[in-house]
Amino acid sequence: MRGSDADRHREDGTGALSRLAPHARHFLARRKGVLARLALWSLAESGQAFLVGYGVARSVDEGFLAGDPRRGLLWLAIALAGVLSGAPVVRGVFTQLAGLTEPLRDGLVRHAVDRSMTQAARGGPGGTDRAAVSRLTNQVEIARDSFAGLVLTLRSFVFTAVGALLGLLSLHPALLVVVLPPLTVGLALFLCTLRPMAAAQRRALAADEALGDHAARSRAALRDLTACGTGPDAEQRGADLVADAAAQARTLAGWATVRTAALGVAANLPVLTLLMAVPWLRGRGVSTGALLGAFTYLVQSLLPALHTLMTALSAAGARLLVVLDRVLGPVPDMPPRDTGPPKGTSPTGTTDDVDGRGTAARPAADVARPLSMPAPAAPAVELRSVTFSYGVHAEPVLDALDLRVAPGEHLAVVGPSGIGKSTLTRLVSGTLAPSRGEVRVAGRVVTGRAATELSALRVLVPQEAYVFSGTVGDNLAYLRADVGRDELEAAVRIIGLELLVERLGGLDGTVRPAELSPGERQLITLARAYLSLAPLLLLDEATCHLDPASEARAERALAARPGTLLVVAHRLSSAVRADRILVLDGVHAVCGTHDELLDGSPLYRDLTGHWQAGAPQQR
C-alpha cells in the first residue's frame, strides 16, 4: 500500500468528514426544492406524532375522567386518525426521496468514471484504476442505499421529536424539564462512542482474520510442521495471535458495554425519570391525562425514533462515510515510471537494461560474434516481443516482453500477485499462445506443438500438485516410465521424501491423495519432476506449501539437475538462490542479479522488504 493510502486508512473519521463536507453542502444546496417538499411531507409526520399523545391526554382529562365517554372516544378517534395518516405521508416521503438518492448515484458514477480516467491518464502500475468497477457498481449502490436509509431515519427522528416535544410542551412545560435531560444525555453518550467503537471493531476484525488464517495454514501443513520440527514456532505464533485477538476482543467488549449503557440511558432513563417525577409533577398541576400522554409520546414516538436513529448511525452511517471517502477522495499519486537499472552486463552475458517498451534486452552476443567462434547452443527459453491479453480488448498482462534464458541457468520470476507470473510459465510451457510475438524452448517454437513434443521439452509443476491413487513408485515415475528403482530411491533421498515414503510403506506403498497434506503432495511432484528427462523445469509456486528448509533443499536439488530451472518465487530465499531474477510489475520487466536489482529496481526493493518482514530465510 502506498504511503498516501496508508495514511488515509490510519486517520479517523474527522479527516473524512472534512473532505466530504464541501461535497455534501454543494449537493444539498442544488436541491433546495426537493428538501423543501420533503420537509413539508415530514411536517405531516410531526402532526401525526403530536396528535397521538395529545389525543390520549385529552381523552382521559376531558372524556373518561370527566364522565363524558363519548368525548373521550372522539379524542381517541382523532389519535387513531393521526396514526392512519402515516400511510400517505410515507408515500409522499419516498416520492421526494428519489429526488435525492438518484442524483447522488448518478453523480457518484460520473465522479468514479472521471477518477478512473484521470488515474489512467497519469499512468502508473497497470495503466488503469482496477478498483473502478467496484466503485461503479457495488460501492455506489452501498452509498445510495445507506444515504436513503440515513435520510429517512434522520428526517423521521427530527420531525417526530419536534411533534412529540411540542406535544409535551402543550400538555405542561414541566414535562419537558423531566423528559428532555435524560434523553439528551443518552443520545450524547451514544454519539461519543461511535468513533472509538468503529476503530475497535476494525482492530478486532483484523486480529480475528489473522488468527483464522494462521489456523487454516497450520492445519493444512500439520504433517509438514511435524516432519520438519517447526511446530513450536507455529505454536508460539498462534499463541501470540490468540493473545492479540483476546486483547482486541476485550477492548471491543468494553466499548460495546459503553454503547449498551448509552442505549439503555436513552431508551429507559426518560421513562424511569418520568415515573419517579410523578409526585413532583402532580404537585405542579400536571393532570393524569397529561402524564398518560407523556408516556405515550415516549413509548410510541420518541424512544422508537431514537433507537432507529442510533442503529442507522452505527451501521449505515459508517458504511456511507467510508464509501463516499473512497469514491470522492483524491486520486492517489502515481509513482514515476521505472526506467530500469543502468545498463550493464550480467554474469550470464545478457544486458539487464530495459528498453522503451519495458522489456529485458537481449544479449550483446546477438549483435556481433566473431566468425571463428562456434555457434552457441540455442537459448533454453527465448521470448521475442511477446504480448498476451486475456481478451481482444483487455489490457495486456505481458507487453512486448523479450527474454533469453541460457541453458543450465536458474531464473526466478517475482512480482506482485496477479501481475502475470503464472501466465509467463504457461506461455513458456506452450499451454497458452501469445497474442503477439514468439516463444521458443531449446530453439523450437512451442505454440501449436503437439503435447507429446512439449512434454519432451519441459515439465510444468503448478501450485496445486497432482498425485493419484496408486503406489508411491507409480506417482514418482509418472513422467518417466522406464526409471529404475535405484533412481527412484535416489530421488526420494535428494528431494527429502524419506520420512513420507517410509510412512506410506516404501515405494510400493499406497498413495491416497486425500490423506496427504498440500506440502506432501508438492514434494511428490517435485521428485517426479526431478526424475524427468525434460531439459526445462517450470515451477509455478510449486513449493508454496513447504517450509523454507524443505523448499531450499528441493530447489537446490532441481537446480543441480542437468537442464534449466525457471521458478516463480514467493520467498526472498528462493529468488536469492537463482542466477538471475526477472521482476514483473505490469509496466516494466527488469532482469538482473539480486544485488543489481536492489540497486536498480524500486519494486524489487519493496518486495524484498515485504519478504524480510516474515520468518528468517533459508539460503
C-alpha positions as CSV (number, residue, x, y, z in Angstrom):
1,M,0.0,0.0,0.0
2,R,1.3,3.4,-0.9
3,G,2.0,5.9,1.9
4,S,-0.9,8.1,1.0
5,D,-3.3,5.2,1.1
6,A,-2.0,4.0,4.4
7,D,-2.3,7.5,5.9
8,R,-5.9,7.6,4.7
9,H,-6.7,4.3,6.3
10,R,-5.0,5.3,9.6
11,E,-6.8,8.6,10.1
12,D,-10.1,8.8,12.0
13,G,-13.4,9.9,10.7
14,T,-12.6,13.6,11.2
15,G,-10.5,13.8,8.1
16,A,-13.0,12.0,6.0
17,L,-15.8,14.3,7.3
18,S,-13.8,17.4,6.5
19,R,-13.1,16.2,2.9
20,L,-16.8,15.2,2.3
21,A,-18.4,18.3,3.9
22,P,-17.9,20.6,0.8
23,H,-19.4,17.9,-1.5
24,A,-22.4,17.5,0.8
25,R,-23.0,21.2,1.0
26,H,-22.8,21.6,-2.7
27,F,-25.1,18.6,-3.3
28,L,-27.8,19.8,-0.9
29,A,-27.6,23.4,-2.0
30,R,-28.6,22.4,-5.5
31,R,-31.7,20.6,-4.3
32,K,-33.4,23.1,-2.0
33,G,-36.7,22.4,-3.7
34,V,-36.6,18.7,-3.1
35,L,-35.6,19.3,0.5
36,A,-38.5,21.8,1.0
37,R,-41.0,19.3,-0.3
38,L,-39.5,16.6,1.8
39,A,-39.8,18.9,4.8
40,L,-43.5,19.6,4.1
41,W,-44.3,15.9,4.0
42,S,-42.3,15.4,7.2
43,L,-44.3,18.2,8.9
44,A,-47.3,15.9,8.5
45,E,-45.4,13.3,10.4
46,S,-44.8,15.9,13.2
47,G,-48.6,16.5,13.3
48,Q,-49.1,12.7,13.5
49,A,-46.7,12.4,16.4
50,F,-48.4,15.4,18.1
51,L,-51.9,14.0,17.8
52,V,-51.2,10.6,19.2
53,G,-50.1,11.7,22.7
54,Y,-52.3,14.8,22.7
55,G,-55.4,12.8,21.8
56,V,-54.7,10.3,24.6
57,A,-54.2,13.1,27.2
58,R,-57.4,14.9,26.2
59,S,-59.5,11.6,26.0
60,V,-58.6,11.0,29.7
61,D,-58.9,14.5,31.1
62,E,-61.9,15.8,29.1
63,G,-63.6,12.5,28.4
64,F,-63.3,9.5,30.7
65,L,-62.3,11.2,34.0
66,A,-64.8,14.0,33.3
67,G,-67.6,11.5,32.9
68,D,-68.0,12.0,29.2
69,P,-67.0,8.8,27.5
70,R,-68.2,10.0,24.0
71,R,-65.8,12.9,24.2
72,G,-63.1,10.5,25.3
73,L,-63.8,8.2,22.4
74,L,-63.8,11.2,20.0
75,W,-60.3,12.2,21.1
76,L,-59.1,8.6,20.7
77,A,-60.6,8.5,17.2
78,I,-58.6,11.7,16.4
79,A,-55.4,10.0,17.7
80,L,-56.2,6.9,15.6
81,A,-56.7,9.1,12.5
82,G,-53.2,10.5,13.2
83,V,-51.8,7.0,13.2
84,L,-53.6,6.0,10.0
85,S,-52.5,9.2,8.2
86,G,-49.0,7.8,8.2
87,A,-49.5,5.8,5.0
88,P,-49.9,8.7,2.6
89,V,-47.2,10.5,4.4
90,V,-44.7,7.7,3.9
91,R,-45.7,7.5,0.2
92,G,-45.1,11.2,-0.2
93,V,-41.7,11.0,1.6
94,F,-40.5,8.2,-0.6
95,T,-41.5,10.0,-3.8
96,Q,-39.4,13.0,-2.8
97,L,-36.6,10.8,-1.6
98,A,-35.9,9.7,-5.1
99,G,-35.0,13.3,-5.9
100,L,-32.1,13.0,-3.6
101,T,-30.9,9.4,-4.0
102,E,-30.9,9.1,-7.8
103,P,-28.9,12.3,-8.4
104,L,-26.5,11.1,-5.7
105,R,-26.0,7.8,-7.5
106,D,-25.6,9.5,-10.9
107,G,-23.1,12.0,-9.5
108,L,-21.0,9.2,-7.9
109,V,-20.9,7.2,-11.1
110,R,-19.7,10.3,-13.0
111,H,-17.1,11.0,-10.4
112,A,-15.9,7.4,-10.4
113,V,-15.5,7.4,-14.1
114,D,-13.7,10.7,-14.1
115,R,-11.4,9.5,-11.3
116,S,-10.6,6.3,-13.2
117,M,-9.8,8.2,-16.5
118,T,-7.7,10.7,-14.6
119,Q,-5.7,8.0,-13.0
120,A,-5.2,6.2,-16.3
121,A,-4.0,9.4,-17.9
122,R,-1.4,10.0,-15.2
123,G,-0.1,6.5,-15.7
124,G,1.0,4.0,-13.1
125,P,1.0,0.3,-12.4
126,G,-1.2,-1.4,-14.8
127,G,-2.1,1.9,-16.5
128,T,-5.6,1.9,-15.2
129,D,-7.6,2.1,-12.0
130,R,-8.5,-1.6,-11.3
131,A,-10.9,-0.6,-8.5
132,A,-13.1,1.4,-10.8
133,V,-15.5,-1.4,-11.5
134,S,-16.1,-1.9,-7.7
135,R,-16.7,1.8,-7.3
136,L,-19.1,1.9,-10.3
137,T,-21.2,-1.0,-9.1
138,N,-21.1,-2.2,-5.5
139,Q,-19.7,0.9,-3.7
140,V,-22.1,3.3,-5.5
141,E,-25.1,1.1,-4.6
142,I,-24.0,0.9,-1.0
143,A,-23.7,4.7,-0.8
144,R,-27.1,5.1,-2.4
145,D,-28.9,2.7,-0.1
146,S,-27.1,3.9,3.0
147,F,-27.8,7.5,2.1
148,A,-31.5,6.8,1.6
149,G,-31.7,4.9,4.9
150,L,-30.0,7.8,6.8
151,V,-32.2,10.5,5.2
152,L,-35.4,8.5,6.2
153,T,-34.2,7.8,9.7
154,L,-32.8,11.3,10.5
155,R,-35.8,13.0,9.0
156,S,-38.2,10.8,10.9
157,F,-36.4,11.3,14.2
158,V,-36.2,15.1,13.8
159,F,-39.8,15.7,12.8
160,T,-41.2,13.0,15.2
161,A,-39.1,14.6,18.0
162,V,-40.5,18.1,17.1
163,G,-44.1,16.8,17.2
164,A,-43.6,14.9,20.5
165,L,-41.7,17.7,22.2
166,L,-44.4,20.3,21.1
167,G,-47.0,17.9,22.5
168,L,-45.2,17.6,25.8
169,L,-44.9,21.4,26.0
170,S,-48.6,21.8,25.2
171,L,-49.6,19.4,27.9
172,H,-47.4,21.0,30.5
173,P,-43.9,22.7,30.3
174,A,-42.7,20.7,33.4
175,L,-42.9,17.5,31.4
176,L,-40.1,18.8,29.1
177,V,-37.9,19.5,32.2
178,V,-38.3,15.9,33.3
179,V,-38.0,14.1,29.9
180,L,-35.5,16.2,27.9
181,P,-32.3,16.0,30.0
182,P,-32.1,12.1,30.2
183,L,-33.0,11.9,26.5
184,T,-30.2,14.3,25.6
185,V,-27.6,12.6,27.9
186,G,-28.3,9.2,26.3
187,L,-28.0,10.5,22.8
188,A,-24.8,12.4,23.5
189,L,-23.2,9.4,25.2
190,F,-24.1,7.2,22.2
191,L,-22.6,9.7,19.7
192,C,-19.4,9.8,21.7
193,T,-19.0,6.0,21.3
194,L,-19.3,5.9,17.5
195,R,-15.7,6.7,16.6
196,P,-13.8,4.6,19.2
197,M,-16.3,1.7,18.7
198,A,-15.6,1.7,14.9
199,A,-11.9,1.7,15.5
200,A,-12.1,-1.1,18.0
201,Q,-14.3,-3.1,15.5
202,R,-11.7,-2.7,12.8
203,R,-8.8,-3.8,15.0
204,A,-10.8,-6.8,16.4
205,L,-11.7,-7.9,12.8
206,A,-8.1,-7.7,11.7
207,A,-6.9,-9.7,14.7
208,D,-9.6,-12.4,14.1
209,E,-8.7,-12.7,10.4
210,A,-5.0,-13.1,11.2
211,L,-5.7,-15.8,13.7
212,G,-8.1,-17.7,11.4
213,D,-5.6,-17.5,8.5
214,H,-2.8,-18.9,10.7
215,A,-5.0,-21.7,12.0
216,A,-6.0,-22.7,8.5
217,R,-2.4,-22.7,7.2
218,S,-1.2,-24.7,10.2
219,R,-3.9,-27.3,9.9
220,A,-3.2,-27.8,6.2
221,A,0.5,-28.2,6.8
222,L,0.4,-30.1,10.1
223,R,2.4,-33.1,8.8
224,D,5.0,-30.8,7.3
225,L,5.3,-28.9,10.6
226,T,5.8,-32.2,12.5
227,A,8.2,-33.6,10.0
228,C,10.4,-30.5,9.8
229,G,10.3,-29.7,13.6
230,T,8.9,-26.3,13.1
231,G,5.8,-27.0,15.2
232,P,6.9,-25.0,18.2
233,D,7.5,-21.9,16.2
234,A,4.0,-22.2,14.6
235,E,2.6,-22.8,18.1
236,Q,4.2,-19.7,19.5
237,R,2.9,-17.6,16.6
238,G,-0.6,-18.9,17.2
239,A,-0.4,-18.1,20.9
240,D,0.7,-14.6,20.1
241,L,-2.2,-14.2,17.7
242,V,-4.7,-15.6,20.2
243,A,-3.4,-13.1,22.9
244,D,-3.8,-10.2,20.4
245,A,-7.3,-11.3,19.4
246,A,-8.3,-11.7,23.0
247,A,-7.0,-8.2,23.8
248,Q,-8.8,-6.6,20.9
249,A,-12.0,-8.5,21.8
250,R,-11.8,-7.2,25.4
251,T,-11.3,-3.6,24.1
252,L,-14.3,-4.1,21.8
253,A,-16.4,-5.5,24.6
254,G,-15.5,-2.5,26.8
255,W,-16.8,-0.1,24.1
256,A,-19.8,-2.3,23.5
257,T,-20.6,-2.0,27.2
258,V,-20.4,1.8,27.0
259,R,-22.6,1.7,23.9
260,T,-25.1,-0.6,25.5
261,A,-25.2,1.8,28.5
262,A,-25.8,4.7,26.2
263,L,-28.7,2.8,24.5
264,G,-30.1,1.9,27.9
265,V,-29.9,5.5,29.2
266,A,-31.6,6.8,26.0
267,A,-34.3,4.1,26.0
268,N,-35.1,3.7,29.7
269,L,-33.9,6.6,31.7
270,P,-36.6,9.1,30.3
271,V,-39.4,6.7,31.3
272,L,-37.9,6.0,34.7
273,T,-37.3,9.7,35.3
274,L,-40.9,10.4,34.4
275,L,-42.2,7.7,36.8
276,M,-40.1,9.0,39.6
277,A,-41.1,12.6,39.0
278,V,-44.9,11.8,39.0
279,P,-45.4,13.2,42.6
280,W,-43.4,16.3,41.8
281,L,-45.4,16.8,38.5
282,R,-48.7,16.3,40.2
283,G,-47.8,18.9,42.7
284,R,-47.3,21.4,39.9
285,G,-50.7,20.7,38.4
286,V,-49.9,18.1,35.8
287,S,-53.1,16.2,35.2
288,T,-53.5,12.4,34.9
289,G,-54.2,12.6,31.2
290,A,-51.1,14.7,30.6
291,L,-49.0,12.1,32.4
292,L,-50.5,9.3,30.2
293,G,-50.0,11.5,27.1
294,A,-46.3,12.0,28.1
295,F,-45.8,8.2,28.5
296,T,-47.5,7.8,25.0
297,Y,-45.1,10.3,23.5
298,L,-42.1,8.5,24.9
299,V,-43.2,4.9,24.2
300,Q,-44.9,5.4,20.8
301,S,-42.8,8.2,19.3
302,L,-39.6,9.5,20.8
303,L,-37.9,6.3,22.0
304,P,-38.6,4.2,18.9
305,A,-37.4,7.0,16.7
306,L,-34.3,7.5,18.8
307,H,-33.5,3.7,18.8
308,T,-33.8,3.6,15.0
309,L,-31.6,6.6,14.6
310,M,-28.8,5.1,16.8
311,T,-29.0,1.8,14.8
312,A,-28.8,3.6,11.5
313,L,-25.9,5.9,12.6
314,S,-23.8,2.9,13.8
315,A,-24.3,0.8,10.7
316,A,-25.4,2.7,7.6
317,G,-23.6,5.9,8.7
318,A,-20.2,4.2,9.0
319,R,-20.7,2.5,5.6
320,L,-21.7,5.7,3.9
321,L,-18.7,7.6,5.3
322,V,-16.2,5.0,4.2
323,V,-17.6,4.5,0.7
324,L,-18.0,8.2,-0.1
325,D,-14.5,8.9,1.1
326,R,-13.2,6.2,-1.3
327,V,-15.3,7.4,-4.3
328,L,-14.9,11.1,-3.8
329,G,-11.4,11.1,-2.3
330,P,-8.4,12.4,-4.1
331,V,-6.8,10.4,-6.9
332,P,-3.7,8.7,-5.4
333,D,-0.4,10.0,-6.7
334,M,1.3,7.6,-9.1
335,P,5.0,6.8,-8.7
336,P,7.2,7.7,-11.7
337,R,7.7,5.0,-14.3
338,D,10.7,2.9,-13.5
339,T,13.3,3.2,-16.3
340,G,15.2,0.1,-15.0
341,P,18.7,-0.3,-13.8
342,P,21.7,1.2,-15.6
343,K,23.0,-0.7,-18.5
344,G,25.4,-3.4,-17.6
345,T,26.3,-7.0,-18.4
346,S,25.2,-9.8,-16.0
347,P,27.5,-12.8,-15.3
348,T,25.4,-14.7,-17.9
349,G,26.3,-12.3,-20.7
350,T,22.9,-10.6,-21.0
351,T,22.3,-6.9,-20.6
352,D,20.0,-6.0,-17.7
353,D,18.7,-2.8,-19.1
354,V,15.0,-2.3,-20.1
355,D,14.2,-0.8,-23.5
356,G,11.5,1.8,-24.2
357,R,8.8,-0.8,-24.1
358,G,9.8,-2.1,-20.7
359,T,11.4,-5.4,-21.9
360,A,14.5,-7.2,-20.9
361,A,17.2,-6.6,-23.5
362,R,18.9,-9.4,-25.5
363,P,22.5,-10.5,-25.1
364,A,25.2,-8.4,-26.7
365,A,26.4,-11.6,-28.3
366,D,23.4,-11.3,-30.7
367,V,24.8,-8.1,-32.1
368,A,28.3,-9.2,-33.0
369,R,30.1,-12.5,-32.8
370,P,33.5,-13.4,-34.4
371,L,33.1,-15.8,-37.3
372,S,35.8,-18.0,-36.0
373,M,33.7,-18.9,-32.8
374,P,31.4,-21.9,-32.9
375,A,27.7,-21.0,-32.9
376,P,26.4,-21.2,-29.3
377,A,23.6,-23.5,-28.2
378,A,20.1,-22.2,-28.6
379,P,18.7,-20.5,-25.6
380,A,16.8,-22.7,-23.2
381,V,14.0,-20.2,-23.2
382,E,13.5,-17.3,-25.6
383,L,10.6,-14.7,-25.7
384,R,10.6,-12.4,-28.7
385,S,8.3,-9.3,-28.2
386,V,5.7,-11.4,-26.5
387,T,2.4,-9.8,-25.7
388,F,-0.5,-11.6,-24.1
389,S,-4.0,-10.5,-23.2
390,Y,-7.0,-12.5,-21.8
391,G,-9.3,-10.9,-24.4
392,V,-9.3,-8.8,-27.6
393,H,-9.9,-5.5,-25.7
394,A,-8.3,-6.5,-22.4
395,E,-5.2,-4.8,-21.0
396,P,-2.1,-6.8,-21.8
397,V,-0.8,-9.0,-19.0
398,L,2.6,-9.1,-20.7
399,D,3.5,-6.4,-23.2
400,A,6.3,-6.8,-25.8
401,L,8.5,-8.9,-23.5
402,D,11.9,-10.0,-24.7
403,L,13.8,-12.6,-22.6
404,R,16.6,-15.1,-23.0
405,V,17.5,-17.8,-20.6
406,A,20.7,-19.7,-21.1
407,P,20.9,-23.5,-20.9
408,G,21.6,-24.6,-17.4
409,E,20.6,-21.2,-15.9
410,H,18.4,-20.8,-12.8
411,L,15.9,-17.9,-13.2
412,A,13.5,-16.7,-10.6
413,V,10.4,-14.7,-11.5
414,V,9.0,-12.3,-8.9
415,G,6.3,-9.6,-8.8
416,P,3.0,-8.6,-7.1
417,S,0.2,-11.1,-7.1
418,G,-1.8,-11.2,-10.3
419,I,0.9,-9.5,-12.4
420,G,1.4,-12.3,-14.9
421,K,4.0,-14.7,-13.4
422,S,1.8,-17.8,-13.9
423,T,0.8,-16.5,-17.3
424,L,4.5,-16.4,-18.2
425,T,5.1,-20.0,-17.2
426,R,2.0,-21.1,-19.2
427,L,3.3,-19.3,-22.3
428,V,6.8,-20.9,-21.9
429,S,5.2,-24.3,-21.4
430,G,3.1,-23.9,-24.5
431,T,-0.3,-24.3,-22.8
432,L,-1.1,-20.6,-23.7
433,A,-0.4,-19.0,-27.1
434,P,0.8,-15.4,-27.1
435,S,-1.3,-12.7,-28.6
436,R,1.7,-11.4,-30.4
437,G,5.4,-12.4,-30.6
438,E,7.1,-15.8,-30.4
439,V,8.0,-18.2,-27.6
440,R,10.9,-20.7,-28.1
441,V,12.2,-23.5,-25.9
442,A,15.5,-25.0,-26.9
443,G,15.2,-23.1,-30.2
444,R,11.8,-24.6,-31.1
445,V,8.6,-22.6,-31.3
446,V,6.2,-24.0,-28.7
447,T,2.9,-22.6,-30.0
448,G,0.9,-25.2,-31.8
449,R,3.3,-28.0,-30.9
450,A,1.8,-31.4,-30.0
451,A,1.5,-32.3,-26.3
452,T,4.0,-35.2,-26.8
453,E,6.6,-32.9,-28.2
454,L,6.1,-30.4,-25.5
455,S,6.4,-33.0,-22.7
456,A,9.9,-33.8,-24.1
457,L,10.9,-30.2,-23.9
458,R,9.6,-29.0,-20.5
459,V,7.9,-30.0,-17.3
460,L,5.4,-27.6,-15.7
461,V,4.8,-28.1,-11.9
462,P,1.8,-25.9,-10.8
463,Q,0.9,-24.8,-7.3
464,E,-1.8,-27.4,-7.0
465,A,0.2,-30.6,-7.0
466,Y,-1.3,-33.6,-8.8
467,V,-1.0,-37.0,-7.3
468,F,-3.2,-40.1,-7.9
469,S,-4.3,-43.2,-6.2
470,G,-1.6,-45.8,-6.7
471,T,1.8,-46.7,-5.4
472,V,4.5,-44.2,-4.5
473,G,6.7,-45.5,-7.2
474,D,4.0,-45.1,-9.9
475,N,3.5,-41.5,-8.8
476,L,7.2,-40.7,-8.9
477,A,7.7,-42.4,-12.3
478,Y,4.6,-40.7,-13.9
479,L,6.8,-38.7,-16.3
480,R,9.4,-41.4,-16.9
481,A,8.0,-44.9,-17.1
482,D,11.5,-46.6,-17.6
483,V,13.1,-45.2,-14.5
484,G,14.9,-47.8,-12.3
485,R,14.3,-48.4,-8.7
486,D,17.7,-47.1,-7.8
487,E,17.0,-43.8,-9.4
488,L,13.6,-43.6,-7.6
489,E,15.3,-44.2,-4.2
490,A,18.0,-41.6,-5.1
491,A,15.3,-39.0,-6.0
492,V,13.5,-39.7,-2.7
493,R,16.7,-39.1,-0.8
494,I,17.7,-36.0,-2.7
495,I,14.4,-34.2,-2.6
496,G,13.8,-35.1,1.1
497,L,10.9,-37.6,0.8
498,E,12.4,-40.3,3.1
499,L,10.0,-39.9,6.1
500,L,6.9,-39.6,3.9
501,V,7.8,-42.7,1.8
502,E,8.6,-44.6,4.9
503,R,5.3,-43.7,6.5
504,L,3.4,-44.8,3.3
505,G,5.2,-48.2,3.2
506,G,8.0,-47.6,0.8
507,L,8.0,-47.3,-2.9
508,D,5.4,-50.0,-3.1
509,G,3.2,-48.3,-0.5
510,T,-0.2,-46.9,-1.5
511,V,-0.8,-43.2,-2.1
512,R,-4.2,-41.8,-1.1
513,P,-4.3,-38.2,-2.2
514,A,-6.9,-37.1,0.4
515,E,-4.7,-38.3,3.2
516,L,-1.7,-36.2,2.1
517,S,-1.1,-32.6,3.1
518,P,-0.5,-30.0,0.4
519,G,3.2,-29.9,1.2
520,E,3.5,-33.7,0.9
521,R,1.8,-33.7,-2.5
522,Q,4.2,-30.9,-3.6
523,L,7.2,-33.0,-2.5
524,I,6.0,-36.0,-4.6
525,T,5.5,-33.8,-7.7
526,L,8.9,-32.2,-7.2
527,A,10.6,-35.6,-7.1
528,R,8.6,-36.6,-10.2
529,A,9.9,-33.5,-12.0
530,Y,13.5,-34.3,-10.8
531,L,13.3,-37.7,-12.5
532,S,12.0,-36.2,-15.8
533,L,14.4,-36.1,-18.7
534,A,13.0,-32.8,-20.0
535,P,15.7,-30.1,-20.2
536,L,13.5,-27.3,-18.8
537,L,11.7,-27.3,-15.4
538,L,9.0,-24.7,-14.7
539,L,7.9,-24.3,-11.1
540,D,4.8,-22.1,-10.7
541,E,4.9,-21.6,-6.9
542,A,5.3,-25.3,-6.7
543,T,6.9,-25.0,-3.2
544,C,4.4,-22.6,-1.6
545,H,3.2,-25.2,0.9
546,L,6.7,-26.2,2.0
547,D,8.6,-24.8,4.9
548,P,11.8,-22.7,4.0
549,A,14.2,-25.6,4.7
550,S,12.3,-28.1,2.6
551,E,11.9,-25.6,-0.2
552,A,15.7,-24.8,-0.2
553,R,16.6,-28.5,-0.3
554,A,14.2,-29.2,-3.2
555,E,15.3,-26.2,-5.2
556,R,19.0,-26.9,-4.8
557,A,18.4,-30.4,-6.0
558,L,16.4,-29.3,-9.0
559,A,19.0,-26.6,-9.8
560,A,21.8,-29.2,-9.7
561,R,19.9,-31.4,-12.1
562,P,21.1,-31.2,-15.7
563,G,19.0,-28.6,-17.5
564,T,17.4,-25.2,-16.9
565,L,15.2,-24.1,-14.0
566,L,12.6,-21.3,-14.0
567,V,10.9,-20.7,-10.7
568,V,8.0,-18.4,-9.8
569,A,9.3,-17.4,-6.3
570,H,7.2,-16.5,-3.3
571,R,10.1,-16.2,-0.8
572,L,13.2,-14.0,-0.8
573,S,15.4,-17.0,-0.3
574,S,14.0,-18.6,-3.5
575,A,14.9,-15.6,-5.5
576,V,18.4,-15.2,-4.0
577,R,19.3,-18.8,-4.9
578,A,18.7,-18.0,-8.6
579,D,21.4,-16.9,-11.1
580,R,19.2,-14.1,-12.2
581,I,15.8,-12.7,-11.2
582,L,13.1,-11.4,-13.5
583,V,10.9,-8.7,-11.9
584,L,7.4,-8.2,-13.5
585,D,5.3,-5.2,-12.4
586,G,2.8,-4.8,-15.3
587,V,4.6,-2.0,-16.9
588,H,8.3,-3.0,-17.0
589,A,10.2,-6.2,-16.8
590,V,13.7,-5.9,-15.2
591,C,16.2,-8.7,-15.2
592,G,19.4,-9.0,-13.1
593,T,21.1,-10.5,-10.1
594,H,19.8,-9.9,-6.6
595,D,22.4,-7.2,-5.8
596,E,21.8,-5.4,-9.2
597,L,18.0,-5.3,-8.6
598,L,18.4,-4.0,-5.1
599,D,20.2,-1.0,-6.6
600,G,18.1,-0.5,-9.8
601,S,14.5,-1.8,-9.1
602,P,12.3,0.1,-6.6
603,L,9.7,-2.7,-6.9
604,Y,12.2,-5.4,-6.1
605,R,13.4,-3.4,-3.0
606,D,9.7,-3.2,-1.9
607,L,9.2,-7.0,-2.4
608,T,12.4,-7.7,-0.6
609,G,11.3,-5.6,2.4
610,H,7.9,-7.4,2.4
611,W,9.6,-10.8,2.4
612,Q,12.1,-9.9,5.1
613,A,9.2,-8.9,7.4
614,G,8.4,-12.6,7.6
615,A,10.3,-15.6,9.0
616,P,14.1,-15.9,8.6
617,Q,15.0,-17.1,5.1
618,Q,16.9,-20.3,4.2
619,R,19.7,-19.8,1.7
